[in-house]
Amino acid sequence: MEKVTLPVTGMKCDACENLIHDALMEKEGVVAVKADHEVKTVEIEYDETKANLDELKQIIADQGFKVVGFGEESLMDKLKEFFQTLIQFFKS
């Protein structure tokens, strides 16, 4: 079993906590979920052979909340893209 605590923004009330809880509990392999809008975290206990962390983060995102750091390009990725654009510009 794996246990992880994720920083999640956008939760404002108990209903938000319940939405995340219910969505994650539908995923095979998820054993327990504790969402807390006051401290802005979601704690998940899951079987890593049946679910992976990115899937769980995506389930949270699909409910309209943001897992801090998930789905964001790194600064290095943005710089690489910028320089590739510049190179293409000067080649043409």
Legacy VTK file of the C-alpha trace (Angstrom):
# vtk DataFile Version 3.0
C-alpha trace
ASCII
DATASET POLYDATA
POINTS 92 float
0.000 0.000 0.000
1.079 3.523 -0.785
0.031 6.632 1.118
0.409 10.142 -0.284
-0.660 13.633 0.749
-1.254 16.038 -2.135
-1.581 19.829 -1.962
-4.872 20.711 -3.667
-6.272 24.174 -4.306
-9.844 25.147 -5.057
-11.555 23.301 -2.210
-13.757 25.672 -0.245
-16.168 23.508 1.774
-17.241 20.056 2.902
-19.040 19.501 -0.404
-15.725 19.941 -2.237
-14.126 17.390 0.073
-16.967 14.942 -0.551
-16.747 15.391 -4.328
-13.046 14.523 -4.330
-13.536 11.680 -1.860
-16.329 10.055 -3.859
-14.531 10.402 -7.210
-11.306 8.862 -5.882
-13.082 6.030 -4.076
-14.578 4.914 -7.416
-11.057 4.149 -8.674
-10.065 0.520 -8.231
-7.214 0.236 -5.749
-8.068 3.316 -3.692
-8.507 2.242 -0.077
-8.983 5.536 1.788
-9.302 9.251 1.044
-9.224 12.206 3.403
-9.733 15.611 1.771
-9.359 18.699 3.964
-10.347 22.083 2.524
-8.967 23.985 5.525
-5.384 22.765 5.081
-5.858 22.258 1.319
-4.664 18.662 1.174
-5.944 15.307 -0.008
-4.526 12.206 1.631
-4.892 9.012 -0.390
-4.086 5.438 0.530
-4.002 3.158 -2.494
-2.683 -0.070 -3.959
0.026 1.007 -6.390
-0.440 -2.181 -8.440
-4.005 -1.086 -9.314
-3.697 2.706 -9.493
-0.887 5.130 -10.149
-0.377 8.586 -8.725
-0.874 10.459 -11.999
-4.264 8.766 -12.470
-5.303 9.864 -8.988
-4.132 13.426 -9.619
-6.083 13.462 -12.883
-9.254 12.343 -11.093
-8.907 15.318 -8.744
-8.271 17.669 -11.671
-11.302 16.262 -13.506
-13.454 17.366 -10.566
-12.331 20.970 -11.114
-9.582 21.225 -8.511
-5.857 21.816 -8.930
-3.173 19.482 -7.652
-0.209 21.790 -7.087
2.526 21.039 -9.647
0.450 18.549 -11.677
0.026 19.247 -15.363
2.378 22.213 -15.363
5.341 22.575 -17.616
8.609 23.065 -15.814
10.577 26.256 -16.357
13.177 24.243 -18.269
10.494 22.885 -20.636
9.224 26.420 -21.264
12.744 27.682 -21.976
13.431 24.822 -24.394
10.210 25.583 -26.248
11.066 29.293 -26.384
14.545 28.660 -27.810
13.199 26.191 -30.367
10.757 28.873 -31.505
13.596 31.406 -31.792
15.721 28.976 -33.795
12.840 28.320 -36.193
12.251 32.056 -36.531
15.852 32.778 -37.475
16.037 29.822 -39.865
13.153 31.155 -41.939
LINES 1 93
92 0 1 2 3 4 5 6 7 8 9 10 11 12 13 14 15 16 17 18 19 20 21 22 23 24 25 26 27 28 29 30 31 32 33 34 35 36 37 38 39 40 41 42 43 44 45 46 47 48 49 50 51 52 53 54 55 56 57 58 59 60 61 62 63 64 65 66 67 68 69 70 71 72 73 74 75 76 77 78 79 80 81 82 83 84 85 86 87 88 89 90 91
